[in-house]
């Protein structure tokens, strides 16, 4: 089968989105399929030292990544810290993927990664031109998540994006989501529930697996034997990292507890300034790490955090949650308790979840895990067992392959 994938994010970018679709593409190639990925040039969460000349100077670029054909077209760069310009960037990648796909022939199916939802327009046009079906993979429910966060508040823009959302959902042959709550939202838009399939996001259990907490990462960053409470990932609008700093302030008397924040994002500079103003000696910031070091960050941790603002009401399951479980580390969540992520934590019995923005609750949960090593061990084992049985890469790849066969044969 020849599969055409349209996505804004792809390797060598670092993060959940680029690696999720790279792993999907790689697995499909290994199973005998032809995969072509159409994307832009890497700009998001990129290690600048690893970017070769080919990414800096070319306008068009064809690559082969472990059998995956990657076709790139350079975008006009827009600042991503200004919401209106980020919106223009999303329309630009839709145009890029459409133009680049025009010259690719003999495809059987199109798969897109959303956000940005605008790529759904590219997929629809290509499906009409090439007379092939398209599948939309929804990771974040746009525009609802942007509305909840207050990023999108103009009535005309909201109406435009909601109509775009309905259009893409209606025209797609199938829609895949990673949780039941996401399916419920899409079905509420009047979409036939039979064409909305739940395929959970996966984690590479061979890449992220439990190892000794006293590892090279601890030694390199002089972490010693401290009790590490870590957050590793994007530091953006959705992630409530203020609650971490406020909990650190409450627990500052526990000298062997260290809060480790690893990553980058729009909020990082503000958070660093806040930590300095609070004179937090128990907080350490580290830059975004290469993907190969990510398992070491998790394994160096005693507890790992997944935090979301109360405004995040869409039923998201952050990919970092699965990675934490795979590393055999207890999860400590702070988010709305009626979402899909808390439900997963409960079902897997792999951690503790408190209500979003409940600083006192989070602080007490940290202390509970700090003081109870037996509880930590049980939660660690439960999380790892759950992902091996339900969320492994191999398990989820079969679901995608079966769906593609069904779509192609329809």
C-alpha positions in Angstrom: 0.0 0.0 0.0 1.2 3.5 -0.8 0.5 5.9 2.1 0.8 9.7 1.8 1.3 11.5 5.1 0.8 15.3 5.5 2.2 16.8 8.7 3.7 20.1 10.0 6.0 18.3 12.4 8.6 15.7 11.5 12.1 14.7 12.4 14.7 16.1 13.2 12.3 18.2 15.3 12.0 17.1 18.9 8.7 16.4 20.5 5.7 14.2 20.6 4.2 15.1 17.2 7.3 14.5 15.0 8.3 11.3 16.7 4.8 9.9 16.8 4.4 10.1 13.0 8.0 9.1 12.3 7.5 5.9 14.4 4.2 5.2 12.6 5.9 5.7 9.2 8.9 3.6 10.1 6.7 0.7 11.3 4.5 0.8 8.2 7.7 0.7 6.0 8.9 -2.3 8.0 5.5 -4.0 7.4 6.1 -3.7 3.6 4.2 -0.4 2.8 5.5 2.6 0.9 5.3 5.8 2.9 5.8 9.3 1.7 5.8 12.2 4.2 5.1 15.8 3.0 6.2 18.4 5.4 8.1 21.7 5.8 11.6 22.3 7.0 12.4 21.7 10.7 11.9 24.7 12.9 10.1 23.5 16.0 12.2 22.3 19.0 15.3 21.8 16.9 18.9 21.2 18.1 20.5 24.0 16.0 23.9 22.3 16.3 22.6 19.2 14.5 21.0 21.0 11.6 23.1 20.4 8.5 23.6 22.8 5.6 20.9 21.0 3.7 18.2 22.3 6.0 19.5 25.8 6.1 19.9 26.6 2.4 17.5 24.5 0.4 14.0 25.4 -0.7 13.0 21.9 -1.8 14.5 18.8 -0.3 14.0 15.0 -0.8 15.2 12.7 2.0 15.1 9.0 2.8 14.8 8.2 6.5 15.0 4.5 7.0 12.9 3.8 3.9 10.5 6.7 4.5 10.4 9.2 1.6 10.4 12.7 3.0 9.5 15.6 0.8 10.0 19.1 2.2 9.2 22.6 1.0 10.4 25.7 2.9 7.8 27.9 4.6 7.8 31.6 5.1 8.8 31.9 8.8 6.2 33.5 11.1 6.9 34.3 14.8 5.0 31.7 16.8 4.6 33.8 20.0 2.0 36.0 18.4 -1.4 34.1 18.0 -2.5 35.8 14.8 0.9 35.0 13.1 0.7 31.5 14.4 -2.6 31.2 12.6 -1.0 32.4 9.3 1.7 29.8 9.8 -0.9 27.1 10.0 -2.4 28.3 6.7 1.0 28.4 5.1 1.8 24.8 6.0 -1.6 23.8 4.4 -0.5 25.5 1.2 3.0 23.9 1.4 1.7 20.4 1.8 -0.9 20.8 -1.0 1.7 22.1 -3.5 4.3 19.5 -2.6 1.7 16.7 -2.8 0.6 17.6 -6.3 3.6 16.0 -7.8 3.4 12.7 -6.0 1.6 10.0 -7.9 0.3 6.4 -7.2 -0.9 6.9 -3.7 -3.6 4.8 -2.1 -4.5 6.8 1.0 -3.8 10.1 2.7 -3.2 10.4 6.5 -2.9 13.8 8.2 -1.8 14.9 11.6 -3.9 17.7 13.2 -3.1 20.2 14.6 -3.0 22.2 12.5 -6.5 21.5 11.3 -5.8 23.5 8.1 -3.9 20.5 6.7 -7.3 18.9 6.5 -8.1 21.3 3.7 -5.0 20.1 1.8 -6.0 16.5 2.3 -9.5 17.1 1.1 -8.3 18.8 -2.1 -5.7 16.1 -2.7 -8.2 13.3 -2.2 -10.5 14.9 -4.7 -7.7 15.4 -7.3 -6.2 11.9 -6.8 -9.5 10.2 -6.1 -8.2 8.5 -2.9 -9.6 8.4 0.6 -8.1 10.4 3.5 -7.9 9.8 7.3 -7.5 12.6 9.8 -5.6 11.9 13.1 -6.8 14.4 15.7 -4.4 15.0 18.6 -5.8 18.3 19.9 -9.3 19.4 19.5 -9.0 22.7 17.6 -10.5 25.3 17.9 -12.0 24.3 21.2 -8.6 24.0 23.0 -7.6 27.5 21.8 -11.0 28.9 22.9 -10.7 27.4 26.3 -7.2 28.9 26.8 -8.3 32.3 25.7 -5.9 32.3 22.7 -8.9 32.4 20.3 -11.6 34.8 21.3 -12.7 36.7 18.1 -16.2 35.6 17.2 -15.7 35.6 13.5 -12.5 33.6 13.7 -14.1 31.1 16.1 -17.0 30.7 13.7 -14.6 30.3 10.7 -12.6 27.6 12.5 -15.6 25.7 13.8 -16.9 25.5 10.2 -13.6 24.4 9.0 -13.6 21.7 11.8 -17.0 20.5 10.7 -16.0 20.5 7.1 -12.9 18.4 7.6 -14.7 15.9 9.9 -17.5 15.5 7.4 -15.2 15.1 4.4 -12.8 12.7 6.0 -13.3 9.0 5.3 -12.2 8.1 8.8 -11.1 10.1 11.9 -8.7 8.6 14.5 -8.5 9.9 18.0 -6.5 8.7 21.0 -9.3 8.6 23.7 -13.0 8.2 24.2 -13.4 11.8 25.3 -12.0 13.0 22.0 -14.4 10.7 20.1 -17.4 12.1 22.2 -16.4 15.7 21.2 -16.2 14.9 17.5 -19.5 12.9 17.5 -21.2 15.8 19.2 -20.4 17.8 16.0 -22.9 15.6 14.2 -20.3 13.2 12.8 -21.2 9.5 12.3 -19.7 7.6 15.3 -18.9 4.7 13.1 -16.2 6.6 11.2 -14.5 7.9 14.4 -12.0 5.2 15.5 -10.1 5.2 18.9 -6.5 4.2 18.3 -4.5 5.2 21.4 -1.2 7.0 21.0 1.7 4.6 21.6 5.0 4.6 23.3 8.1 2.8 22.1 8.6 0.4 25.0 12.0 -0.7 23.7 13.3 2.9 23.5 11.8 4.1 26.9 12.2 1.4 29.5 13.1 1.3 33.2 16.8 1.6 34.2 18.7 2.7 37.3 17.9 6.1 38.7 21.6 6.8 39.4 22.6 7.2 35.8 24.8 9.3 33.5 22.3 12.1 33.4 22.3 12.5 37.1 26.1 12.5 37.2 26.4 15.0 34.3 24.1 17.5 36.0 25.3 17.0 39.6 22.0 15.8 40.8 23.5 13.4 43.3 20.9 11.2 45.2 18.3 13.9 45.5 14.6 13.0 45.2 13.9 14.3 41.7 10.4 15.6 40.8 10.7 16.2 37.1 8.7 17.9 34.3 10.1 17.2 30.8 8.5 18.7 27.7 7.0 21.8 26.2 6.7 24.8 28.4 3.7 26.5 26.8 0.3 28.0 27.5 -1.5 24.8 28.2 1.0 23.4 30.8 0.5 24.8 34.2 4.1 25.1 35.3 3.4 27.8 37.9 1.9 25.1 40.1 5.3 23.3 40.1 7.1 26.5 41.2 4.5 27.2 43.9 4.8 23.6 45.2 8.5 23.9 45.3 8.1 27.1 47.4 5.8 25.2 49.8 8.3 22.2 50.1 11.5 24.2 50.3 12.3 22.9 53.8 12.8 19.4 52.3 16.3 19.9 51.2 16.7 16.6 49.3 13.7 17.2 47.0 14.7 18.9 43.8 12.2 20.1 41.1 13.7 19.5 37.7 12.2 21.3 34.7 13.6 20.2 31.3 12.6 21.6 28.0 11.7 24.8 26.2 8.8 26.8 25.1 7.1 30.2 25.1 6.6 30.3 28.9 10.2 29.2 29.9 11.7 32.7 30.3 8.8 33.9 32.5 9.1 30.8 34.6 12.8 31.2 35.1 12.3 34.8 36.2 9.5 33.8 38.6 11.8 31.1 40.2 14.5 33.7 40.6 12.1 36.2 42.2 10.9 33.5 44.6 14.5 32.6 45.3 13.8 28.9 44.8 16.9 26.9 45.5 15.1 23.6 45.0 14.3 24.3 41.3 16.6 23.5 38.4 16.0 24.4 34.7 17.7 22.5 32.0 17.4 23.0 28.2 15.7 20.8 25.7 17.5 17.5 25.5 18.2 15.4 22.4 15.7 12.6 22.0 18.3 10.0 22.9 18.6 11.6 26.4 14.9 11.7 27.1 14.8 8.2 28.7 17.7 9.1 30.9 15.8 12.2 32.1 12.8 10.1 33.1 14.9 7.3 34.7 16.8 9.9 36.7 13.5 11.0 38.2 11.8 9.6 41.2 8.4 11.1 40.2 7.4 12.7 37.0 4.8 15.4 36.5 2.0 16.0 34.0 0.3 19.4 34.6 -2.4 21.2 32.7 -4.2 24.4 33.4 -7.8 24.3 34.5 -8.8 26.1 31.3 -7.8 22.9 29.3 -11.2 21.2 29.2 -10.7 19.1 26.1 -10.0 15.5 27.0 -6.3 15.4 26.1 -3.9 12.6 27.0 -0.4 14.2 27.0 2.2 11.9 25.3 4.5 12.5 28.2 2.1 10.5 30.4 2.7 7.4 28.3 6.5 8.0 28.3 6.5 8.3 32.1 4.6 5.0 32.5 6.9 3.3 30.0 10.0 4.4 32.0 8.5 2.8 35.2 8.1 6.0 37.1 5.2 7.1 39.2 3.0 9.7 37.5 1.9 12.8 39.4 -0.9 14.6 37.5 -2.5 18.0 38.0 -5.4 18.5 35.7 -9.2 18.5 35.4 -10.3 15.2 36.9 -13.1 14.5 34.5 -10.7 14.1 31.5 -9.2 11.1 29.8 -5.7 11.4 31.3 -6.9 11.0 34.9 -9.0 8.1 33.8 -6.0 6.4 32.3 -3.9 7.0 35.5 -6.7 5.4 37.5 -7.2 2.5 35.2 -3.5 1.8 35.1 -3.0 2.5 38.8 0.2 4.2 38.0 0.2 7.4 39.9 -1.7 10.2 41.7 -3.8 12.9 40.1 -5.1 16.1 41.8 -7.4 18.8 40.6 -5.9 21.4 38.3 -4.3 24.4 40.0 -4.6 22.7 43.4 -1.1 23.6 44.7 -1.7 22.3 48.2 -3.0 19.0 46.8 0.0 18.6 44.5 2.4 19.4 47.3 0.8 16.8 49.6 0.9 14.2 46.8 4.6 14.8 46.3 5.2 14.4 50.0 3.2 11.1 50.0 5.3 9.7 47.2 8.5 11.0 48.8 7.8 9.3 52.1 6.4 6.0 50.8 8.9 4.0 48.7 6.6 0.9 48.6 3.8 3.0 47.0 6.3 4.3 44.4 7.5 0.8 43.5 3.9 -0.4 43.0 3.0 2.5 40.8 6.1 2.1 38.7 5.4 -1.5 38.0 1.7 -0.9 37.3 2.5 1.8 34.7 5.1 -0.2 32.8 2.8 -3.3 32.8 -0.1 -1.3 31.4 1.8 0.2 28.5 3.3 -3.1 27.5 -0.1 -4.7 27.3 -2.2 -1.8 25.9 0.0 1.1 24.5 3.0 -0.5 22.8 4.1 0.7 19.4 3.5 -2.8 17.9 0.0 -3.1 19.3 -1.1 0.3 17.9 0.6 -0.1 14.5 -1.6 -3.1 13.8 -4.7 -1.0 14.5 -3.6 1.6 12.0 -2.6 -0.9 9.3 -6.0 -2.7 9.7 -7.8 0.6 9.3 -5.9 1.5 6.2 -6.7 -1.8 4.6 -10.3 -1.3 5.5 -10.3 2.2 4.0 -8.6 1.2 0.8 -11.0 -1.7 0.3 -14.1 0.3 0.9 
